[in-house]
Amino acid sequence: MKKDYDVLAKQILEQVGGRDNISSVMHCYTRLRINLKDSGLANVEALEKLDIIGTQFSGEQLQIIIGNDVNEVYNAFANLVGLEKETAIPENLDKDLPKKKRTIRSVLSAIVDGIVGCMIPILPMLIASGILKAIVLLAEQFGLANSESGTIVLLSLVADAAFYFMPVIIGGFAARKFGANIALGSMLGAALIHPTFVSLVTEGSSLSVFGIPVYSTSYDSSVVPIILSVWVMSYIERFISKHSPKSLRSLIEPVLTIIIMIPLMFSLLAPLGAILSVGFANLLTWFYGTFGMIAVAVFCAIIPWVVMLGMHIGTVPISISSIAASGVDKLMMPAFLISNFTQGAACMAVGIKAKTTNLKSLAFTSSFSNLVPGVSEPGMYGITLRYKTPMWGAMIGAAVGGLYFGFTEVGAFSFLPPNIFALAGYVGTGEYSHNLMNTIIGIVIGMVVSFIATMILYKPENQEQEEK
């Protein structure tokens, strides 16, 4: 039966405390993400009874897991609330609310929310870039075109543009997320990759602004430097707007904001963001280099819990940084890929052993959802997590497949959703000429182990007793 998205949106709005309790709304591929002013006003029990997959809190953000219909539900919800897509409710609605005490947890949640809010809008761009790169690789591998072909050159150019101009694009979306001027956010991003600045950095020239030394480094394909810069800019812009004459505000606000941000960004914020990015990348490299295939196996096994916490979008910058720096991601994308396939295998096993028609149908549908479109939430919330033992089966399979991935150094060369079509992003050349074959072998190993483990661990008769 076709869903009435307007009705569902109205029901959700009623159970989250109404419009006045909403700070902002966004969505990823399966979840409606609502930032609440007071999470205590959300009636989670009532929400769980609606036609949704489940709910999950991440700080003050309520994540309502919808599944493949999330875009339709989001549009209906945004129209109902009267929001411009992915923008914040006016701040003056917060004036009567008491300020909440800052804790380490709330700060970390705010950081994750900020990164996620900036990354979600660019996911279609990253996917398009990844698919274009895969098409280019496949065309060259099968001799359909050579690297000097006009078509191949243009496809590669467009695919690479998504990464090279990342600071410009994220600058705009970060400004929208933090309530700043979108054009100014994009302008700061553009400044970081301006050809003149890039040339000066390449030549090793010494730079300064207003007598303050500038840290010379490349920011193309970077994420954290521009997010950090635009976040600070949003406060500066609001301060200038509040204290400038209304008659001159349109002139004073943008000029002063940019003048203040130039030394702040080039001398402090962007370098700090770059250092944080490099530091985290080095930490992962150390972790991978020290523990090798064990590290990959562990990460592959815990992916379902990362997804359940709603933090999977937050790993996108890590994957982007890895691909930008070395051309390959040997941890994030492979882990999500094998986790989805082993979840699918576990659901398949449940479907075979299930005693009821409804459970069989749900299990097989969830298995398809994991393998083809790469949407794991229906299987996790409807099958593996719900019945517990299939989750263990999926995690065991992911760990074993991850061991093979780590041993053969499987890596992803482009950002693609973790589904069957993502295999195109594992086609490699040279030292990675066997990468695709090793990817397929690792997936098969993981799925077989997951299927067998779930067949052994899952007891449908025990489940039927529990549900009676």
SVG drawing of the C-alpha trace seen along z (x, -y; Angstrom):
<svg xmlns="http://www.w3.org/2000/svg" viewBox="-2 -54 62 79">
<polyline fill="none" stroke="black" stroke-width="0.4" points="0.0,0.0 1.3,-3.4 2.4,-5.6 0.7,-8.9 3.9,-11.0 1.9,-14.0 0.1,-12.0 3.4,-10.5 5.1,-13.9 2.3,-15.3 2.5,-12.3 6.2,-12.8 5.9,-16.5 3.3,-15.9 5.6,-13.4 8.8,-15.5 7.3,-18.4 6.0,-20.5 7.6,-23.1 8.9,-25.3 11.0,-22.4 12.9,-22.0 16.2,-23.7 16.9,-22.3 16.0,-19.3 18.1,-17.4 18.3,-13.8 20.8,-11.3 20.0,-8.2 17.8,-6.5 17.3,-8.9 15.3,-12.0 17.7,-14.0 15.9,-16.5 17.9,-18.7 15.7,-19.3 15.9,-22.2 14.7,-19.9 15.1,-16.2 12.9,-15.4 9.8,-16.6 10.1,-13.8 7.8,-10.9 10.0,-8.0 7.5,-5.3 4.8,-6.9 7.3,-7.4 8.3,-3.8 4.6,-2.9 4.5,-4.9 5.3,-3.5 9.1,-3.9 12.0,-1.5 13.2,-2.9 14.7,-5.9 18.1,-6.8 19.4,-9.8 22.8,-11.3 23.1,-14.1 20.1,-16.4 19.6,-15.1 16.8,-12.7 17.4,-10.3 14.2,-8.8 15.1,-5.8 12.7,-5.8 14.5,-3.8 14.2,-4.3 11.3,-6.7 13.3,-9.2 13.4,-11.9 9.6,-11.9 9.1,-12.0 11.6,-14.8 9.9,-16.9 6.6,-16.4 8.0,-17.3 9.8,-20.4 6.7,-21.6 4.6,-21.0 7.0,-22.8 7.5,-25.6 11.2,-25.2 13.5,-26.0 15.2,-22.7 18.1,-22.0 18.0,-25.4 17.6,-26.4 14.5,-27.7 14.8,-31.4 16.9,-31.9 14.4,-34.2 12.3,-31.1 15.1,-30.1 15.0,-33.3 12.8,-31.8 14.7,-28.5 17.2,-28.0 20.8,-27.6 22.0,-24.0 25.1,-23.1 28.0,-22.2 29.4,-18.7 32.1,-16.8 29.4,-14.6 27.4,-17.6 30.4,-19.2 31.4,-16.0 27.8,-15.6 27.9,-19.2 31.1,-18.5 29.8,-15.4 26.5,-17.1 28.4,-20.0 30.5,-17.7 27.5,-15.5 25.4,-18.6 28.2,-19.8 28.8,-16.4 25.3,-15.1 24.5,-17.6 27.6,-16.7 27.0,-12.9 25.3,-12.9 28.4,-14.7 30.8,-12.2 28.8,-9.3 28.6,-10.8 32.4,-11.4 33.0,-7.8 30.8,-6.3 32.5,-8.5 35.9,-7.3 34.7,-3.7 33.4,-4.2 36.8,-5.6 38.7,-2.7 36.4,-0.1 36.6,-1.7 40.4,-1.8 40.7,1.7 38.5,3.3 40.0,1.3 36.9,-0.6 38.8,-3.9 42.3,-5.2 43.4,-7.7 43.9,-10.4 40.3,-10.1 38.4,-13.4 35.5,-11.6 37.8,-10.0 39.6,-13.3 36.4,-15.1 34.9,-12.4 38.1,-12.3 38.1,-16.1 34.6,-16.3 35.1,-13.5 38.3,-15.1 36.6,-18.5 34.4,-17.2 37.5,-16.6 39.7,-19.5 37.0,-22.1 35.8,-20.4 36.6,-23.5 34.5,-25.7 31.5,-23.4 31.7,-22.5 32.2,-26.2 28.8,-27.0 27.0,-24.1 28.9,-24.8 27.7,-28.4 24.1,-27.1 24.6,-24.7 26.0,-27.3 23.7,-30.1 26.3,-32.2 26.3,-33.8 26.6,-31.1 28.5,-33.2 31.1,-34.2 31.5,-30.6 32.2,-29.6 34.5,-32.6 36.7,-31.4 36.8,-27.9 37.8,-29.3 40.6,-31.4 42.1,-28.2 42.6,-26.7 43.2,-29.9 45.8,-29.2 48.1,-32.0 48.0,-30.7 48.6,-27.1 51.6,-28.3 53.1,-30.2 52.8,-27.1 54.3,-24.9 57.2,-27.3 57.8,-27.3 57.3,-31.1 57.1,-32.8 53.7,-34.4 52.2,-36.8 49.0,-38.9 49.0,-42.1 52.4,-41.0 51.1,-37.6 52.9,-34.6 50.8,-32.3 51.1,-28.6 51.8,-27.4 50.2,-24.1 47.8,-22.7 44.1,-22.6 42.6,-21.0 40.3,-18.1 40.4,-19.2 37.3,-19.1 38.1,-20.1 40.0,-23.4 37.0,-25.0 34.4,-23.7 36.3,-25.1 36.9,-28.4 33.2,-28.9 32.0,-27.9 34.1,-30.7 33.0,-33.1 29.4,-32.5 30.0,-34.0 32.0,-36.9 29.3,-37.7 26.5,-37.7 28.6,-39.9 29.2,-42.5 25.6,-42.4 24.4,-43.0 26.7,-46.0 26.6,-47.7 24.2,-50.4 21.2,-49.1 21.8,-51.6 25.4,-50.3 25.0,-46.7 24.9,-45.3 28.3,-47.0 30.0,-46.7 29.1,-43.1 30.6,-41.2 33.7,-43.3 34.6,-43.3 33.8,-39.6 36.2,-38.7 38.9,-41.1 38.8,-39.6 38.7,-36.0 41.7,-36.3 44.4,-36.3 42.2,-34.0 41.8,-31.4 45.2,-31.4 47.3,-31.8 45.3,-29.9 42.0,-28.0 42.9,-26.4 46.3,-25.3 44.7,-23.9 42.2,-22.0 44.9,-20.6 46.9,-19.6 43.9,-17.8 43.2,-16.1 46.8,-15.0 47.0,-13.9 43.9,-11.8 45.1,-10.3 48.4,-9.5 46.6,-7.9 44.7,-5.6 47.9,-4.9 49.6,-3.9 46.7,-1.8 46.6,-0.1 50.4,0.3 50.7,1.6 47.8,4.0 47.4,4.7 44.7,7.0 43.5,7.3 42.7,3.6 40.7,4.0 38.9,7.1 37.9,5.2 36.7,2.2 34.6,4.3 33.0,6.1 31.9,2.9 30.5,1.0 26.9,2.0 27.2,0.2 28.7,-2.9 25.6,-3.0 23.2,-2.4 24.8,-5.4 24.1,-7.4 27.8,-8.4 28.5,-6.7 28.2,-10.0 30.9,-11.4 33.4,-8.9 33.1,-10.3 35.8,-13.0 38.2,-10.2 37.6,-8.3 37.9,-11.4 41.2,-12.3 42.6,-8.9 41.6,-8.8 42.9,-12.4 46.2,-11.7 47.1,-8.3 44.5,-7.5 43.1,-4.6 41.0,-4.0 41.9,-0.7 39.8,-1.0 36.5,-2.9 34.9,-2.0 36.0,1.6 34.7,2.0 31.3,0.6 31.1,2.7 31.8,6.1 29.6,5.2 26.6,4.6 27.2,7.9 27.5,9.9 24.4,8.3 22.6,9.4 23.9,12.9 22.7,13.0 19.2,11.8 19.2,14.5 19.9,17.2 17.1,15.9 14.8,15.9 15.6,19.6 15.1,20.7 12.1,18.5 8.9,20.3 6.4,17.5 5.7,16.0 5.9,12.4 9.4,12.9 10.6,14.7 9.4,11.9 11.0,9.2 14.3,11.1 14.6,11.7 13.6,8.1 16.2,6.8 18.8,9.0 18.1,7.5 18.2,4.0 21.7,4.7 23.1,6.1 21.7,4.1 20.9,0.5 23.2,0.8 20.6,-0.3 21.4,1.6 18.9,0.2 15.9,2.3 17.9,5.5 19.6,4.3 16.5,3.0 14.1,5.5 16.3,8.7 19.8,8.8 19.6,6.4 16.1,7.5 17.0,11.2 20.5,10.6 22.1,13.8 22.0,12.8 24.0,9.7 26.7,11.8 26.7,14.0 27.1,10.9 29.8,9.5 31.7,12.8 31.5,12.9 32.6,9.3 35.6,9.9 36.7,13.0 36.2,11.3 38.0,8.2 41.0,10.3 41.3,11.3 40.8,7.7 43.6,6.6 45.9,9.5 45.5,8.6 45.4,4.8 42.1,4.3 41.2,0.7 38.6,-1.5 39.7,-4.1 36.5,-6.1 33.7,-7.0 30.6,-4.9 27.7,-3.6 28.4,-0.1 26.4,2.0 27.0,4.4 27.6,1.6 30.5,0.2 32.7,3.1 33.4,0.9 35.3,-1.4 37.7,1.4 39.1,1.9 42.8,1.2 45.9,1.2 49.6,1.9 50.2,3.0 46.4,3.1 45.6,5.2 44.3,8.0 42.3,5.6 38.9,6.3 39.4,10.1 40.5,9.9 37.5,7.7 35.1,10.3 36.9,13.2 36.8,11.3 33.1,10.6 32.4,14.2 34.3,15.4 32.5,12.9 29.1,13.9 29.7,17.6 30.9,17.3 28.1,15.0 25.5,17.3 26.8,20.4 27.3,18.6 23.7,17.3 22.3,20.7 24.0,22.1 23.3,19.3 19.7,18.3 17.0,20.4 13.6,19.5 11.8,21.6 13.3,19.7 12.4,16.4 8.8,17.5 8.6,18.3 10.0,14.8 7.4,13.0 4.4,14.8"/>
</svg>
